[in-house]
Amino acid sequence: MEGGVWGKKRFLSSKRLGGVLREQRAKLYIIRRCVVMLLCWHD
């Protein structure tokens, strides 16, 4: 039983980590899009 609980805990933590990474990537993507739009407007 203990092994199963540990496996579940590890799975949840890794899933949460993936979500955080995805959020950061999404933020970077949005920021990049804003920068590109601003540069295009300046032209």
PQR file with spaces between the fields and no chain letter, atoms N, CA, C, O and H, PARSE charges and radii, in Angstrom:
ATOM       1  N    MET     1       0.835   -1.209    0.000 -0.4000 1.5000
ATOM       2  CA   MET     1       0.000    0.000    0.000 -0.0000 2.0000
ATOM       3  C    MET     1       0.875    1.266    0.000  0.5500 1.7000
ATOM       4  O    MET     1       0.618    2.215   -0.741 -0.5500 1.4000
ATOM       5  N    GLU     2       1.923    1.254    0.857 -0.4000 1.5000
ATOM       6  CA   GLU     2       2.781    2.437    0.955 -0.0000 2.0000
ATOM       7  C    GLU     2       3.367    2.803   -0.410  0.5500 1.7000
ATOM       8  O    GLU     2       3.395    3.972   -0.796 -0.5500 1.4000
ATOM       9  H    GLU     2       2.132    0.483    1.458  0.4000 1.0000
ATOM      10  N    GLY     3       3.836    1.772   -1.136 -0.4000 1.5000
ATOM      11  CA   GLY     3       4.424    2.032   -2.447 -0.0000 2.0000
ATOM      12  C    GLY     3       3.425    2.720   -3.362  0.5500 1.7000
ATOM      13  O    GLY     3       3.775    3.655   -4.082 -0.5500 1.4000
ATOM      14  H    GLY     3       3.813    0.823   -0.822  0.4000 1.0000
ATOM      15  N    GLY     4       2.161    2.250   -3.334 -0.4000 1.5000
ATOM      16  CA   GLY     4       1.147    2.846   -4.202 -0.0000 2.0000
ATOM      17  C    GLY     4       0.911    4.306   -3.843  0.5500 1.7000
ATOM      18  O    GLY     4       0.776    5.151   -4.728 -0.5500 1.4000
ATOM      19  H    GLY     4       1.876    1.490   -2.750  0.4000 1.0000
ATOM      20  N    VAL     5       0.861    4.606   -2.547 -0.4000 1.5000
ATOM      21  CA   VAL     5       0.639    5.990   -2.113 -0.0000 2.0000
ATOM      22  C    VAL     5       1.784    6.875   -2.593  0.5500 1.7000
ATOM      23  O    VAL     5       1.555    7.972   -3.101 -0.5500 1.4000
ATOM      24  H    VAL     5       0.971    3.919   -1.828  0.4000 1.0000
ATOM      25  N    TRP     6       3.026    6.390   -2.430 -0.4000 1.5000
ATOM      26  CA   TRP     6       4.187    7.168   -2.868 -0.0000 2.0000
ATOM      27  C    TRP     6       4.128    7.415   -4.374  0.5500 1.7000
ATOM      28  O    TRP     6       4.418    8.517   -4.839 -0.5500 1.4000
ATOM      29  H    TRP     6       3.212    5.498   -2.018  0.4000 1.0000
ATOM      30  N    GLY     7       3.750    6.381   -5.136 -0.4000 1.5000
ATOM      31  CA   GLY     7       3.674    6.531   -6.585 -0.0000 2.0000
ATOM      32  C    GLY     7       2.646    7.588   -6.961  0.5500 1.7000
ATOM      33  O    GLY     7       2.877    8.398   -7.859 -0.5500 1.4000
ATOM      34  H    GLY     7       3.514    5.486   -4.759  0.4000 1.0000
ATOM      35  N    LYS     8       1.502    7.575   -6.265 -0.4000 1.5000
ATOM      36  CA   LYS     8       0.453    8.539   -6.560 -0.0000 2.0000
ATOM      37  C    LYS     8       0.942    9.961   -6.255  0.5500 1.7000
ATOM      38  O    LYS     8       0.715   10.894   -7.025 -0.5500 1.4000
ATOM      39  H    LYS     8       1.314    6.918   -5.535  0.4000 1.0000
ATOM      40  N    LYS     9       1.625   10.097   -5.099 -0.4000 1.5000
ATOM      41  CA   LYS     9       2.131   11.412   -4.699 -0.0000 2.0000
ATOM      42  C    LYS     9       3.102   11.947   -5.750  0.5500 1.7000
ATOM      43  O    LYS     9       3.023   13.108   -6.152 -0.5500 1.4000
ATOM      44  H    LYS     9       1.809    9.338   -4.474  0.4000 1.0000
ATOM      45  N    ARG    10       4.018   11.081   -6.189 -0.4000 1.5000
ATOM      46  CA   ARG    10       5.018   11.501   -7.167 -0.0000 2.0000
ATOM      47  C    ARG    10       4.326   11.909   -8.471  0.5500 1.7000
ATOM      48  O    ARG    10       4.710   12.893   -9.102 -0.5500 1.4000
ATOM      49  H    ARG    10       4.082   10.138   -5.863  0.4000 1.0000
ATOM      50  N    PHE    11       3.305   11.144   -8.870 -0.4000 1.5000
ATOM      51  CA   PHE    11       2.583   11.432  -10.109 -0.0000 2.0000
ATOM      52  C    PHE    11       1.910   12.804  -10.016  0.5500 1.7000
ATOM      53  O    PHE    11       1.960   13.596  -10.957 -0.5500 1.4000
ATOM      54  H    PHE    11       2.992   10.344   -8.357  0.4000 1.0000
ATOM      55  N    LEU    12       1.279   13.072   -8.869 -0.4000 1.5000
ATOM      56  CA   LEU    12       0.592   14.345   -8.693 -0.0000 2.0000
ATOM      57  C    LEU    12       1.583   15.501   -8.743  0.5500 1.7000
ATOM      58  O    LEU    12       1.322   16.513   -9.392 -0.5500 1.4000
ATOM      59  H    LEU    12       1.238   12.429   -8.104  0.4000 1.0000
ATOM      60  N    SER    13       2.721   15.356   -8.059 -0.4000 1.5000
ATOM      61  CA   SER    13       3.710   16.434   -8.034 -0.0000 2.0000
ATOM      62  C    SER    13       4.262   16.685   -9.442  0.5500 1.7000
ATOM      63  O    SER    13       4.440   17.834   -9.844 -0.5500 1.4000
ATOM      64  H    SER    13       2.933   14.534   -7.531  0.4000 1.0000
ATOM      65  N    SER    14       4.528   15.617  -10.182 -0.4000 1.5000
ATOM      66  CA   SER    14       5.075   15.781  -11.533 -0.0000 2.0000
ATOM      67  C    SER    14       4.025   16.433  -12.431  0.5500 1.7000
ATOM      68  O    SER    14       4.360   17.239  -13.299 -0.5500 1.4000
ATOM      69  H    SER    14       4.382   14.683   -9.856  0.4000 1.0000
ATOM      70  N    LYS    15       2.751   16.083  -12.219 -0.4000 1.5000
ATOM      71  CA   LYS    15       1.681   16.673  -13.014 -0.0000 2.0000
ATOM      72  C    LYS    15       1.593   18.176  -12.734  0.5500 1.7000
ATOM      73  O    LYS    15       1.442   18.985  -13.649 -0.5500 1.4000
ATOM      74  H    LYS    15       2.479   15.429  -11.514  0.4000 1.0000
ATOM      75  N    ARG    16       1.692   18.534  -11.439 -0.4000 1.5000
ATOM      76  CA   ARG    16       1.620   19.944  -11.054 -0.0000 2.0000
ATOM      77  C    ARG    16       2.802   20.709  -11.656  0.5500 1.7000
ATOM      78  O    ARG    16       2.642   21.833  -12.133 -0.5500 1.4000
ATOM      79  H    ARG    16       1.815   17.877  -10.695  0.4000 1.0000
ATOM      80  N    LEU    17       3.979   20.098  -11.629 -0.4000 1.5000
ATOM      81  CA   LEU    17       5.177   20.729  -12.189 -0.0000 2.0000
ATOM      82  C    LEU    17       4.958   21.001  -13.674  0.5500 1.7000
ATOM      83  O    LEU    17       5.297   22.076  -14.170 -0.5500 1.4000
ATOM      84  H    LEU    17       4.108   19.185  -11.241  0.4000 1.0000
ATOM      85  N    GLY    18       4.388   20.019  -14.385 -0.4000 1.5000
ATOM      86  CA   GLY    18       4.125   20.200  -15.810 -0.0000 2.0000
ATOM      87  C    GLY    18       3.178   21.367  -16.042  0.5500 1.7000
ATOM      88  O    GLY    18       3.353   22.138  -16.985 -0.5500 1.4000
ATOM      89  H    GLY    18       4.113   19.146  -13.983  0.4000 1.0000
ATOM      90  N    GLY    19       2.177   21.494  -15.185 -0.4000 1.5000
ATOM      91  CA   GLY    19       1.225   22.595  -15.322 -0.0000 2.0000
ATOM      92  C    GLY    19       1.911   23.934  -15.152  0.5500 1.7000
ATOM      93  O    GLY    19       1.632   24.882  -15.887 -0.5500 1.4000
ATOM      94  H    GLY    19       2.035   20.867  -14.418  0.4000 1.0000
ATOM      95  N    VAL    20       2.823   24.013  -14.167 -0.4000 1.5000
ATOM      96  CA   VAL    20       3.548   25.262  -13.919 -0.0000 2.0000
ATOM      97  C    VAL    20       4.407   25.609  -15.129  0.5500 1.7000
ATOM      98  O    VAL    20       4.451   26.760  -15.566 -0.5500 1.4000
ATOM      99  H    VAL    20       3.049   23.243  -13.570  0.4000 1.0000
ATOM     100  N    LEU    21       5.092   24.590  -15.667 -0.4000 1.5000
ATOM     101  CA   LEU    21       5.957   24.829  -16.833 -0.0000 2.0000
ATOM     102  C    LEU    21       5.117   25.312  -18.007  0.5500 1.7000
ATOM     103  O    LEU    21       5.514   26.221  -18.736 -0.5500 1.4000
ATOM     104  H    LEU    21       5.056   23.656  -15.312  0.4000 1.0000
ATOM     105  N    ARG    22       3.942   24.688  -18.182 -0.4000 1.5000
ATOM     106  CA   ARG    22       3.076   25.077  -19.300 -0.0000 2.0000
ATOM     107  C    ARG    22       2.612   26.520  -19.115  0.5500 1.7000
ATOM     108  O    ARG    22       2.544   27.280  -20.082 -0.5500 1.4000
ATOM     109  H    ARG    22       3.620   23.950  -17.590  0.4000 1.0000
ATOM     110  N    GLU    23       2.286   26.906  -17.852 -0.4000 1.5000
ATOM     111  CA   GLU    23       1.845   28.274  -17.583 -0.0000 2.0000
ATOM     112  C    GLU    23       2.946   29.270  -17.943  0.5500 1.7000
ATOM     113  O    GLU    23       2.691   30.291  -18.581 -0.5500 1.4000
ATOM     114  H    GLU    23       2.341   26.289  -17.067  0.4000 1.0000
ATOM     115  N    GLN    24       4.186   28.953  -17.520 -0.4000 1.5000
ATOM     116  CA   GLN    24       5.309   29.854  -17.809 -0.0000 2.0000
ATOM     117  C    GLN    24       5.512   29.983  -19.306  0.5500 1.7000
ATOM     118  O    GLN    24       5.763   31.073  -19.819 -0.5500 1.4000
ATOM     119  H    GLN    24       4.393   28.123  -17.002  0.4000 1.0000
ATOM     120  N    ARG    25       5.397   28.836  -20.018 -0.4000 1.5000
ATOM     121  CA   ARG    25       5.584   28.884  -21.472 -0.0000 2.0000
ATOM     122  C    ARG    25       4.491   29.736  -22.113  0.5500 1.7000
ATOM     123  O    ARG    25       4.760   30.484  -23.053 -0.5500 1.4000
ATOM     124  H    ARG    25       5.193   27.950  -19.602  0.4000 1.0000
ATOM     125  N    ALA    26       3.255   29.627  -21.607 -0.4000 1.5000
ATOM     126  CA   ALA    26       2.148   30.407  -22.143 -0.0000 2.0000
ATOM     127  C    ALA    26       2.403   31.893  -21.916  0.5500 1.7000
ATOM     128  O    ALA    26       2.166   32.712  -22.804 -0.5500 1.4000
ATOM     129  H    ALA    26       3.037   29.019  -20.844  0.4000 1.0000
ATOM     130  N    LYS    27       2.891   32.243  -20.714 -0.4000 1.5000
ATOM     131  CA   LYS    27       3.191   33.658  -20.411 -0.0000 2.0000
ATOM     132  C    LYS    27       4.255   34.177  -21.362  0.5500 1.7000
ATOM     133  O    LYS    27       4.123   35.269  -21.915 -0.5500 1.4000
ATOM     134  H    LYS    27       3.084   31.578  -19.993  0.4000 1.0000
ATOM     135  N    LEU    28       5.324   33.383  -21.553 -0.4000 1.5000
ATOM     136  CA   LEU    28       6.403   33.799  -22.449 -0.0000 2.0000
ATOM     137  C    LEU    28       5.854   34.025  -23.857  0.5500 1.7000
ATOM     138  O    LEU    28       6.214   34.994  -24.526 -0.5500 1.4000
ATOM     139  H    LEU    28       5.431   32.497  -21.103  0.4000 1.0000
ATOM     140  N    TYR    29       4.968   33.106  -24.303 -0.4000 1.5000
ATOM     141  CA   TYR    29       4.390   33.213  -25.642 -0.0000 2.0000
ATOM     142  C    TYR    29       3.583   34.499  -25.777  0.5500 1.7000
ATOM     143  O    TYR    29       3.691   35.206  -26.779 -0.5500 1.4000
ATOM     144  H    TYR    29       4.676   32.320  -23.759  0.4000 1.0000
ATOM     145  N    ILE    30       2.774   34.796  -24.761 -0.4000 1.5000
ATOM     146  CA   ILE    30       1.940   36.007  -24.794 -0.0000 2.0000
ATOM     147  C    ILE    30       2.819   37.250  -24.822  0.5500 1.7000
ATOM     148  O    ILE    30       2.565   38.182  -25.585 -0.5500 1.4000
ATOM     149  H    ILE    30       2.686   34.222  -23.947  0.4000 1.0000
ATOM     150  N    ILE    31       3.869   37.260  -23.973 -0.4000 1.5000
ATOM     151  CA   ILE    31       4.777   38.415  -23.919 -0.0000 2.0000
ATOM     152  C    ILE    31       5.443   38.613  -25.276  0.5500 1.7000
ATOM     153  O    ILE    31       5.562   39.735  -25.767 -0.5500 1.4000
ATOM     154  H    ILE    31       4.075   36.503  -23.352  0.4000 1.0000
ATOM     155  N    ARG    32       5.876   37.497  -25.876 -0.4000 1.5000
ATOM     156  CA   ARG    32       6.541   37.585  -27.183 -0.0000 2.0000
ATOM     157  C    ARG    32       5.582   38.163  -28.219  0.5500 1.7000
ATOM     158  O    ARG    32       5.967   39.003  -29.032 -0.5500 1.4000
ATOM     159  H    ARG    32       5.779   36.585  -25.477  0.4000 1.0000
ATOM     160  N    ARG    33       4.316   37.702  -28.182 -0.4000 1.5000
ATOM     161  CA   ARG    33       3.330   38.202  -29.149 -0.0000 2.0000
ATOM     162  C    ARG    33       3.143   39.709  -28.976  0.5500 1.7000
ATOM     163  O    ARG    33       3.058   40.446  -29.958 -0.5500 1.4000
ATOM     164  H    ARG    33       4.004   37.019  -27.521  0.4000 1.0000
ATOM     165  N    CYS    34       3.080   40.168  -27.707 -0.4000 1.5000
ATOM     166  CA   CYS    34       2.911   41.599  -27.430 -0.0000 2.0000
ATOM     167  C    CYS    34       4.095   42.380  -27.978  0.5500 1.7000
ATOM     168  O    CYS    34       3.911   43.433  -28.588 -0.5500 1.4000
ATOM     169  H    CYS    34       3.150   39.569  -26.909  0.4000 1.0000
ATOM     170  N    VAL    35       5.308   41.877  -27.771 -0.4000 1.5000
ATOM     171  CA   VAL    35       6.517   42.555  -28.248 -0.0000 2.0000
ATOM     172  C    VAL    35       6.483   42.650  -29.772  0.5500 1.7000
ATOM     173  O    VAL    35       6.783   43.698  -30.343 -0.5500 1.4000
ATOM     174  H    VAL    35       5.457   41.021  -27.276  0.4000 1.0000
ATOM     175  N    VAL    36       6.119   41.553  -30.420 -0.4000 1.5000
ATOM     176  CA   VAL    36       6.063   41.546  -31.886 -0.0000 2.0000
ATOM     177  C    VAL    36       5.034   42.561  -32.381  0.5500 1.7000
ATOM     178  O    VAL    36       5.289   43.290  -33.339 -0.5500 1.4000
ATOM     179  H    VAL    36       5.876   40.701  -29.956  0.4000 1.0000
ATOM     180  N    MET    37       3.877   42.607  -31.728 -0.4000 1.5000
ATOM     181  CA   MET    37       2.828   43.549  -32.128 -0.0000 2.0000
ATOM     182  C    MET    37       3.328   44.998  -31.970  0.5500 1.7000
ATOM     183  O    MET    37       3.111   45.839  -32.842 -0.5500 1.4000
ATOM     184  H    MET    37       3.670   42.015  -30.950  0.4000 1.0000
ATOM     185  N    LEU    38       3.995   45.268  -30.850 -0.4000 1.5000
ATOM     186  CA   LEU    38       4.507   46.619  -30.603 -0.0000 2.0000
ATOM     187  C    LEU    38       5.533   46.997  -31.676  0.5500 1.7000
ATOM     188  O    LEU    38       5.516   48.112  -32.198 -0.5500 1.4000
ATOM     189  H    LEU    38       4.171   44.585  -30.141  0.4000 1.0000
ATOM     190  N    LEU    39       6.428   46.054  -31.998 -0.4000 1.5000
ATOM     191  CA   LEU    39       7.460   46.317  -33.012 -0.0000 2.0000
ATOM     192  C    LEU    39       6.799   46.582  -34.359  0.5500 1.7000
ATOM     193  O    LEU    39       7.206   47.481  -35.095 -0.5500 1.4000
ATOM     194  H    LEU    39       6.442   45.148  -31.574  0.4000 1.0000
ATOM     195  N    CYS    40       5.776   45.792  -34.676 -0.4000 1.5000
ATOM     196  CA   CYS    40       5.083   45.960  -35.961 -0.0000 2.0000
ATOM     197  C    CYS    40       4.403   47.325  -36.007  0.5500 1.7000
ATOM     198  O    CYS    40       4.430   48.000  -37.036 -0.5500 1.4000
ATOM     199  H    CYS    40       5.445   45.062  -34.079  0.4000 1.0000
ATOM     200  N    TRP    41       3.793   47.730  -34.894 -0.4000 1.5000
ATOM     201  CA   TRP    41       3.100   49.021  -34.851 -0.0000 2.0000
ATOM     202  C    TRP    41       4.089   50.152  -35.065  0.5500 1.7000
ATOM     203  O    TRP    41       3.782   51.128  -35.749 -0.5500 1.4000
ATOM     204  H    TRP    41       3.771   47.181  -34.058  0.4000 1.0000
ATOM     205  N    HIS    42       5.299   50.023  -34.474 -0.4000 1.5000
ATOM     206  CA   HIS    42       6.303   51.087  -34.610 -0.0000 2.0000
ATOM     207  C    HIS    42       6.690   51.265  -36.085  0.5500 1.7000
ATOM     208  O    HIS    42       6.965   52.382  -36.525 -0.5500 1.4000
ATOM     209  H    HIS    42       5.548   49.229  -33.919  0.4000 1.0000
ATOM     210  N    ASP    43       6.709   50.181  -36.832 -0.4000 1.5000
ATOM     211  CA   ASP    43       7.030   50.264  -38.253 -0.0000 2.0000
ATOM     212  C    ASP    43       5.848   50.927  -38.964  0.5500 1.7000
ATOM     213  O    ASP    43       5.883   51.109  -40.180 -0.5500 1.4000
ATOM     214  H    ASP    43       6.486   49.274  -36.475  0.4000 1.0000
